[in-house]
Amino acid sequence: MRVHSNMLMKKKKKNLSILLKLPKKKESEWFLGKPLHDEESTIIHHYAFAENPSIFKYPDFAASWVLSIPLVVRLANKVRDEPLKSDFTIDLKHEVALYIWDSGKGPHLTAVPELCTEPEDSPRAQSCATTLSTESPLCGEPVNKEDIFVAVKTCRKFHSERVPVIKKTWEKDALFLEYYSDHADPSIPTINLGVPNTERGHCGKTFAILKRFLSSAVPKTKWLLVVDDDTLISLPRLQILLSCYNPSEPVCLGERYGYGLSQGGYSYITGGGGMVFSREAVLQLLNSGCKCYSNDAPDDMVLGMCLNALGLPVIHSPLFHQARPEDYAGDFLAHQVPISFHKHWNIDPIAVFNKWLKDDSRATASDGLNKSAKTEL
């Protein structure tokens, strides 16, 4: 058998003796894991199985997943003979399960209780082949507030609808924050960068923000966070996460999507969940001549193309979320301490922030994120 786990395997505890005792399956091809399922059809899964989303199961990578060798061999031959044709890679665990299932010609995911996301010190952990670590913090002290500059993209029509949500939730945790709009409103205040508003893409506005970040018009900070006006985010948790990265290196961090990866495409940080750049990354991006081909080009994808051309990595953290909590499996979020969500559609954004992102104290945020970070960084 072949065992797959999350990117940083050292963050997960594994008991191979239990794993090797798992019941043998009669089928030559089998696919084992801790199953997740959608409660409702969701955009992040391309609205798959819209009539009954819960019918399709996909693995929680934090618990590891197992393929039999006959299945691995067949899939390897399939990838070689039939290259992947999907344009966008959004949620790898769901897309892997769809590829293995192959419209019913391949195996479904089989639930294995021994593949767990329980804390290693919980009573149930004794019967688990995999658990989540509860070791001491991975990195250093949280970065200081003064090291982060926050840029919020907005426009005149959302000044009274979305900006007040930010002011009632997470704005107070930012030391340096500016709102960028197509209209200068001193009551907020917003800054007009001279870029006309567009219905989509917002590439012109984002690149104007990158240039302003390097100018003397704003405080000189180590990190730039770019968010939408309907992004909900925990800045204290971001401060903890950023302690794991060196701002003197070109760091580009967020939720990573892919475009045309099987045809020589590129990865990019999806904008709604928040895009984090070190100062060095911004310097290299702008010095490379990278620019928008139009003001309404998709800013996150253009930046992804530029990073790919420069050979700079896009760093993924599943603690950033492009969609709402309702768009993710409950069991997936249960072992996370999330950093962000996106969209106000059909939700109470302030209630969502208070439930998922608000911390009673800095210590609470730190303790929770450290536990989550063992598998999710």
C-alpha positions in Angstrom: 0.0 0.0 0.0 1.0 3.6 -0.4 0.1 6.2 2.3 -0.4 9.9 1.4 -0.5 12.6 4.0 -0.5 16.4 4.2 2.5 18.4 3.0 4.3 18.5 6.3 4.1 14.9 7.5 6.1 15.7 10.7 3.0 17.7 11.9 1.0 14.4 12.0 1.5 11.5 14.3 1.2 8.1 12.7 1.0 4.6 14.2 2.1 2.3 11.4 1.5 -0.8 13.5 -2.2 0.0 13.6 -2.2 0.9 9.9 -0.7 -2.4 8.9 -3.5 -4.2 10.8 -6.2 -2.6 8.8 -8.5 -5.2 7.3 -7.5 -6.5 3.8 -10.0 -5.7 1.1 -11.0 -8.4 -1.4 -11.1 -5.9 -4.2 -7.8 -5.3 -6.1 -8.4 -1.6 -6.1 -9.3 0.3 -3.0 -9.2 3.8 -1.7 -9.2 4.4 2.1 -9.5 7.5 4.2 -11.5 9.6 6.6 -14.5 10.7 4.5 -15.7 14.3 4.2 -18.9 15.3 2.3 -20.7 18.5 1.3 -23.9 19.4 3.1 -24.9 21.6 0.1 -23.6 22.0 -3.4 -20.8 24.6 -3.5 -18.8 26.6 -6.0 -15.5 25.3 -4.7 -16.5 21.9 -5.9 -18.0 23.2 -9.2 -21.5 22.5 -7.8 -20.9 18.7 -8.2 -23.7 16.3 -7.2 -26.0 19.3 -6.9 -29.1 17.1 -6.3 -27.5 15.3 -3.4 -24.1 16.7 -2.4 -23.6 14.4 0.6 -23.6 11.3 -1.6 -20.0 11.8 -2.7 -17.2 11.3 -0.2 -13.7 12.6 -0.4 -10.7 12.2 2.0 -9.6 14.5 4.8 -5.9 14.8 3.9 -5.1 15.7 7.5 -6.0 12.1 8.4 -3.9 10.6 5.6 -5.3 8.5 2.8 -4.4 5.1 1.4 -4.4 3.6 -2.1 -3.8 0.0 -3.0 -0.9 -0.6 -5.4 -3.1 -2.0 -8.2 -5.0 1.3 -8.1 -1.8 3.4 -8.0 -0.6 1.5 -11.1 -3.8 2.0 -13.0 -4.0 5.7 -12.1 -0.3 6.2 -13.2 -1.1 4.7 -16.6 -4.2 6.8 -16.9 -2.4 10.0 -16.2 0.2 9.1 -18.7 -2.2 8.1 -21.4 -5.0 10.6 -20.7 -3.5 13.9 -19.3 -5.8 15.8 -16.9 -8.0 18.3 -18.7 -9.4 20.3 -15.8 -8.7 24.1 -16.2 -8.9 25.0 -12.5 -7.6 23.2 -9.4 -9.5 24.5 -6.4 -9.8 21.8 -3.8 -7.3 19.0 -4.5 -8.8 16.4 -2.1 -12.2 16.6 -3.8 -10.7 16.6 -7.3 -8.5 13.6 -6.5 -11.5 11.7 -5.3 -13.4 12.5 -8.4 -10.5 11.4 -10.6 -10.2 8.1 -8.7 -14.0 7.5 -8.8 -13.9 8.2 -12.6 -17.7 8.6 -13.0 -18.4 5.3 -11.3 -15.7 3.2 -13.1 -13.3 3.5 -10.2 -13.6 2.9 -6.4 -15.5 5.0 -4.0 -13.7 6.2 -0.8 -14.0 3.6 1.9 -14.2 5.0 5.5 -11.5 3.7 7.8 -12.1 4.7 11.5 -8.4 4.2 12.3 -7.5 7.2 10.1 -8.3 10.0 12.5 -7.9 13.7 13.1 -8.1 13.3 16.9 -5.5 15.1 19.1 -2.7 12.6 20.0 -3.5 13.0 23.7 -7.3 12.2 23.4 -8.7 8.9 24.7 -9.6 7.7 21.2 -6.1 8.2 19.9 -5.0 4.8 21.2 -7.0 3.1 18.4 -6.0 5.6 15.7 -3.3 5.0 13.0 -3.1 8.8 12.5 -3.6 11.7 15.0 -2.9 15.4 15.1 0.1 16.5 17.1 -0.3 18.6 20.3 3.4 19.5 20.5 4.7 23.0 21.5 4.5 25.9 19.0 6.4 25.5 15.8 7.7 29.0 15.2 8.6 32.1 17.1 6.6 35.0 18.6 3.8 36.5 16.5 4.9 39.3 14.2 4.2 42.8 15.5 1.2 44.8 14.3 3.5 47.4 13.0 5.1 44.9 10.6 1.8 44.4 8.6 0.2 46.9 6.2 -3.4 46.0 5.3 -4.9 47.1 1.9 -8.7 46.7 1.5 -10.1 46.9 -2.0 -13.5 48.5 -2.1 -15.7 50.7 -4.3 -18.2 53.4 -3.8 -21.3 51.2 -4.0 -20.0 49.0 -1.1 -18.9 51.9 1.2 -22.2 51.7 3.2 -22.7 47.9 2.9 -19.3 46.1 3.4 -17.0 48.6 5.0 -19.1 48.9 8.2 -18.7 45.1 8.6 -14.9 45.4 8.6 -15.1 48.3 11.1 -17.3 46.2 13.4 -15.1 43.1 13.3 -11.4 43.1 12.4 -10.3 46.6 11.6 -9.4 47.3 15.2 -6.6 44.6 15.0 -4.8 46.5 12.3 -2.3 49.2 13.1 -1.8 50.3 9.4 -4.8 49.9 7.2 -6.1 51.8 4.1 -9.3 51.4 2.1 -8.8 51.9 -1.7 -11.8 52.8 -3.8 -12.9 54.6 -6.9 -14.2 57.4 -4.7 -12.4 59.3 -1.9 -14.8 59.3 1.1 -13.2 61.1 4.1 -15.8 59.6 6.5 -14.2 56.2 6.2 -11.7 57.3 4.9 -11.1 55.8 1.4 -8.3 56.6 -1.0 -8.9 57.0 -4.7 -5.8 55.6 -6.5 -7.0 57.0 -9.9 -8.0 53.5 -11.2 -11.6 53.3 -12.4 -13.7 50.7 -10.7 -14.3 47.4 -12.7 -17.0 44.8 -12.2 -14.4 42.0 -12.1 -10.7 41.3 -11.9 -9.5 44.6 -10.3 -5.9 44.0 -11.5 -5.3 47.7 -12.1 -6.3 48.6 -8.5 -4.1 45.8 -7.0 -1.0 46.8 -8.9 -1.6 50.4 -7.8 -1.6 49.1 -4.2 1.6 47.2 -4.8 3.3 50.4 -6.0 1.9 52.4 -3.2 3.2 49.8 -0.7 6.8 50.5 -1.8 6.3 54.3 -1.8 6.9 56.8 1.0 3.1 57.4 1.1 2.6 54.6 3.6 4.6 53.2 6.6 7.4 50.9 5.7 6.4 47.4 6.8 7.7 43.9 6.3 4.4 42.4 5.1 1.5 43.5 2.8 -2.0 41.9 3.2 -4.4 42.6 0.3 -8.1 41.7 0.9 -11.5 42.3 -0.6 -14.1 44.4 1.3 -16.1 41.2 1.9 -13.1 39.3 3.4 -13.4 38.3 7.0 -10.0 37.7 8.6 -8.3 37.2 12.0 -5.2 39.4 12.0 -3.9 38.0 15.4 -3.9 34.5 13.8 -2.2 35.9 10.7 0.5 37.4 13.0 1.1 33.9 14.5 1.3 32.3 11.1 3.7 34.9 9.7 6.2 34.1 12.5 7.0 30.9 10.5 8.2 32.9 7.4 11.2 35.1 6.7 10.1 38.5 5.3 13.5 39.1 3.8 12.7 36.3 1.3 10.1 36.6 -1.5 7.1 35.1 0.4 3.6 34.9 -1.3 1.1 33.2 1.0 -2.6 32.4 1.0 -5.0 29.8 -0.4 -3.4 28.3 -3.5 -5.4 27.5 -6.6 -4.1 26.2 -9.9 -4.8 27.0 -13.5 -4.0 24.6 -16.3 -1.5 22.8 -14.1 -1.4 19.6 -16.3 -0.8 21.8 -19.4 2.1 23.8 -18.1 0.0 26.3 -16.2 0.6 28.0 -12.9 -0.5 28.3 -9.3 -1.9 31.5 -7.8 -3.1 32.9 -4.4 -6.9 33.3 -4.7 -7.7 36.9 -3.8 -10.8 36.6 -1.7 -9.2 34.7 1.2 -6.4 37.3 1.4 -3.1 37.6 -0.4 0.0 38.1 1.8 3.3 39.3 0.3 6.7 40.0 1.9 8.3 43.4 0.9 10.9 41.4 -1.0 8.2 39.6 -3.0 6.6 42.9 -4.0 10.0 44.3 -5.0 10.7 41.4 -7.2 7.3 41.4 -8.8 7.4 45.1 -9.7 11.0 45.1 -10.8 10.3 42.2 -13.2 8.0 44.4 -15.3 5.0 42.4 -14.3 1.8 44.3 -15.1 -1.9 44.0 -15.9 -3.0 43.5 -19.5 -6.2 45.4 -18.5 -7.6 47.0 -15.4 -10.3 44.3 -15.1 -7.9 41.4 -15.6 -8.0 38.9 -12.7 -5.4 40.3 -10.3 -4.7 37.0 -8.5 -4.1 35.1 -11.7 -1.9 37.8 -13.3 0.2 37.7 -10.1 0.4 33.9 -10.4 1.6 34.1 -13.9 4.3 36.6 -12.9 5.4 34.5 -9.9 5.6 31.5 -12.2 7.7 33.4 -14.7 10.0 34.5 -11.8 10.3 31.0 -10.4 8.9 32.2 -7.1 6.8 29.7 -5.1 3.2 30.2 -4.1 2.8 29.1 -0.5 -0.5 27.4 0.4 -2.2 27.5 3.7 -5.7 25.9 4.0 -6.4 28.2 6.9 -7.3 30.9 4.3 -10.7 30.3 2.6 -12.0 31.8 -0.6 -15.6 30.9 0.3 -17.9 31.0 3.3 -17.8 28.4 6.2 -21.0 26.9 4.7 -19.1 25.9 1.6 -16.7 23.6 3.5 -17.3 20.2 5.1 -17.9 20.6 8.8 -15.5 17.8 9.7 -12.8 19.6 7.7 -13.2 22.9 9.6 -13.6 21.0 13.0 -9.8 20.6 13.3 -8.9 24.0 12.0 -8.4 27.4 13.6 -9.2 29.4 10.4 -7.6 32.7 9.4 -10.1 33.9 6.8 -13.4 33.4 5.0 -14.8 35.3 2.1 -18.2 36.5 0.8 -21.2 38.0 2.6 -23.7 36.2 0.4 -26.7 34.7 2.2 -25.0 35.0 5.6 -24.7 37.4 8.6 -21.0 38.3 8.2 -20.6 39.7 11.7 -22.1 36.5 13.2 -19.7 34.4 11.0 -16.7 36.5 12.2 -17.8 36.1 15.8 -18.2 32.3 15.5 -15.2 31.4 13.5 -12.6 34.2 13.7 -13.0 36.2 16.9 -10.7 35.3 19.8 -11.3 36.1 23.4 -7.7 36.9 23.9 -4.4 36.8 22.1 -3.4 33.7 24.0 -6.5 31.9 22.9 -5.7 32.6 19.3 -2.1 31.5 19.7 -3.0 28.3 21.4 -5.6 27.4 18.9 -3.6 28.2 15.8 -0.6 26.3 17.1 -2.7 23.2 17.4 -4.2 23.7 14.0 -0.9 24.6 12.4 0.6 21.2 13.1 -1.1 19.8 10.1 -2.3 22.9 8.2 0.7 25.2 7.8 
